[in-house]
Amino acid sequence: MKIDWKRKLTSRKFWLAVAGLISGIVIACNGSAETAETISGIIMAAASVVGYLFAEGLTDAQGYQTPSQPDDQEIDDPEEEFHFEEE
């Protein structure tokens, strides 16, 4: 069975499990609750950055594959693109 690392690294459940595991290990090794909370906060902050980077990477990759407007359908008049109705 192949692990889908993109999906794992962007999963909040995965990062909560990692933070819980590390916090538990810190407490079990006679670390303070404050240290465990600090480490959990750092892990969750890192998870946010990883999720953001993956999301931006996917967005950028899709942007290169599908142009926003084909070159042969240029709009000369900007009002032609938007239909303004005056009352």
Phi, psi and omega in degrees: 000126182269135181273130177274092187294327177301314181292319180297313185289344177256006181273126177294325179297320179299313182291325175295321178295318178296314180298318178297318179298310182297318179298318177299319179295318179299313180296318181295332180267027178064027173279161181280159177297326179298318178296317179297319178296319179297315180295318178298319177298318179295317179297316181292324176296317178296322179297321178298317180295316179298315178299318179297315181297318178296317180297317178294321178297317178294320179296316179296319180296320178291326180295326179284334182278325182235106179295151183292327178210127179299149182296330184280357181239047180291147180257119181281318183257117182299331179288342178291328180290320180251134181264101179271134177244125179262143181265000000 
